[in-house]
Amino acid sequence: MRNILNIAHRGFHEAVPDNTLEAFKAAIELGVDGVELDVNETLDHEFIVFHDTKLSGKDVKYFLSTEIRNMRLNDRFQIPALGQILDLCRKRTRLMIELKKVWSLDKLITLLKYKAELSDIIVISFDRGMVSEFKRFAPEVKTGIITAFPFRDPIKLAKSAQCDAIVVRFPSVNSKLIDKARARGLSIFAWGCPDIKAARKLMRLDVDGLISDFPDQVKKELD
C-alpha cells in the first residue's frame, strides 16, 4: 500500500464550522496530511475561504472583503481570508485549494507564491477552463479536476486541462480507473465518503489521498 494522504475536508469541523481558522487549526493538531478548502473572490478582488458562492442570499462577488470580515458564523466564527489560512498552514500541512468563483488568477498566484510552499499545494476545481488557465499561468503548481457524477472518461478530461490529478467522488472510484490514471501519470484522490466503511474500501484500492469529514477516523485506520 502506498502512503495514502489523509486530507481533512474543509478542516476538522467536528465541533466548529467548516472552512474556519478553528477548523484548520483542529486538523493540524490532529496531524492530518493535508486540508481541503474552498476559495471565492470578492468584489474588491480579495479571496475568502468559504464553500458557498452566496452569503445571505447574495453572491460573494458583490461583497467587499471588509463586509465579510465583519460577518460571523454562528455569531462567533470569522470567515477567513485565504492569506490567513496560508499563514496558518505553511510548513505545517499540505493544501488542496478548490477554486469556486475566482477570476483574478494572476493575483491569486501571486498570493500563493508569496505565502505558501508551492510544493505543498494542489489547486482543484470542477471548472476545466479555470484549471487549465491556472496551469498556464503557474505550471509549477500541481492541479486537479473534480468530478461529482459518473464520468465517461475523467482521465481524458484531466489531460485536456493539463492536470496532475483527478478528484473523484467515492462511488465512481474503482481499481480500473486507478490503474488507468496511474498509467497516464495522474494521481487520484477520492472524496464524498459517507462513512469509515467506505473509506476502508478506498484504502484497499490504494488511492493517493482520501478527502473526508472524519479525518480522525481515517487517521486511526492509517496509523
N, C-alpha and C positions, 0 to 999 in steps of 0.2 A: 504493500500500500504506500502511495506517495504521501507527502506531507500535506494533508488537507487543511486549507485555511479556514479557521472559524471566524466568520465575519458577522458582526452584530448589526442587524437591520435597523437603521436609524438609531444606533446606540443600544444600550441595555436599558430598556424602559419598563422594567417590571414595576417600579414604584414612582416613576416620573414620566412626564410627557415625552414622546419620541422627538428626535431631532433637536433636543435642547443640550446646552452645555452639561447639565447634570446627567443626561443620558449617556453622553460620550465619556464623561469622567467615570461613570459607573462601569462602562465597557472596558476602559483602560485598566481600572482597578481589578476587574475580573480577570484580565490577562488574555483578552481576545487577540487574534492575529490582525484584525482589521475592523473598520467600521464603514458601513454604507450610509450615505447621506444624500439629501435632495437639495438642489440649488435652483432658486428662481431669481430673476433680475427685477429690480425696482425701477420706478420712473426716472430716478437720478443715476441710473446705471451702477447701482451697488448690488451686491449679491447676498441674499439671505438664505439660511438653511431652514427650509420649510417644505413639507411634502406637497400640499395642495397649491394650485395656481391661483386660488382665490382666498381672500380673507374677509370675513363678514359679508360675503356675497359680492365682493368687489375684486377684480383682477389685481394680483400683486403688482403688475406692471404699471398700475395707476397710483400706487402709493409711493411717497417719498420714504427713504430709508429712516429718516428721523421719526416719521409717524409710526413705523413698525417698531422702532426701538422703544417707543413709549407704550406699546401694547404688552399685555401679559396673558399667558396661557394659564388657565385655572387660577386667575387673579394673582399669580406668583412668578411664573417662569417666563423669561425673556425669549423672544425669537432671535437666535443668534445670527450675527453676520458671518459669512464664510471665513473671513480673516480670523475671527475668534476661534473657530474650530481648527483652522490650520495651525494657529499658535499652540493650541492645546495638544494637538496630536503629533506635532512634528517630533520625529525621532522616538516616538512612543508607540505608534501603531500605524498600520497601513490605512489608506483611504480609498474607498470606492465611491466616486463622486458621480451621482446621477444628475444629468442636466435636464431640467424640466423646460421652463420658458426662459431661455437665455439667448441673447443675440449679440452682445458685445464680447465676442470670443477673444478678441485681441487683448482687451482689458482683463478678462478672466485669466488668460495665460500669463500675463504679466504678474498678476497677483500670485498665481501658483508658483511661478519661478522665484518670486521674492520670499514667499512664506513657507514653502513646502520642499520636502525632498522628492524630486520628481520620480525617482526610482521606487518610491513607496506609494505611487498614485496610479489608479486606473480610472479613466473617465468613461462613463457609460451613458447610454440614452436609448429610448425607443426610436428616436428620430435619426434615421440613417444619414440624412443630409447634414445634420448638425455634427454627428460623429465624424463624418468624412471631412467636413470643413475644419473641425478641431484638429484632426490628424494632419491636415495640410499645413496648418499654422504651427503645430508643435509635434513633429514626427517622433521626437524623443520620448513623448509621453504615451504610455500604453492606453489603448481604448477598447471598448467592447460594445456590442449591440445587444439590447434586451429584447426577448420575445416572451409574450404572455400566453399565447394560444398555440396549439399545434401548428407548426410552420413547415411547409413542404421542404424547404432547403435552407435552414438557418446558416449553414456553412457558406453557401453561395452569397447569402445576404451579408454576412460578416466580411467576406473577401471583397465584395463590391464596395464596402465602406472602408476598406483597408484597415480592418480591426485586428487586434491581437487576441481577442477573446469573444466568446458568446456567453450570454447570461440567460439561462433558460428556466422557465417555470417548472416546478417539480414534476408534474405528470408526464411531461414531454421528454424527460431525460432518460436515456437508455444506453446500454452498452454499445449499440451500433452507432449512435450519434457521437458518443465519446470517442470511439475508435476513429471515426471519420474526422472529427475535429482535430485529434492529435496528429493524424496523418497529414493534415493541412497546416500543422504548426500553430493551432489555436488552443488556448486554454479554455476550459469550460467550467462555469460557475452555475450553481443551482439556487433558485430562490422559491419562495412560496410553499415551503414545507409546512403541513398542518400540525405536525407533532414529531416527537423524537423517533417514533417508529418509522416514519417516512424518511427522517434524516439518516437513520441507520442504513436504510436501503441505498441511499445515495453514497454513503461512506463505502459500502461494499462495491459500488460501481466505480469507486475511485475517482470522483470528481476532483477538480483542483481547489474548489472552495465551496463552502456552504454559507449562504446568507440567510440567517434565521432570526426570529423574535425570541428564541430561547437559547442564546449562546452559552448560558451557564450549563444547561443540559448537554449541549454539544461538546463543551469542554470536558465534561466528565467522561464522555464516550471516547474522546480522542487522547486523553491523558494516559 
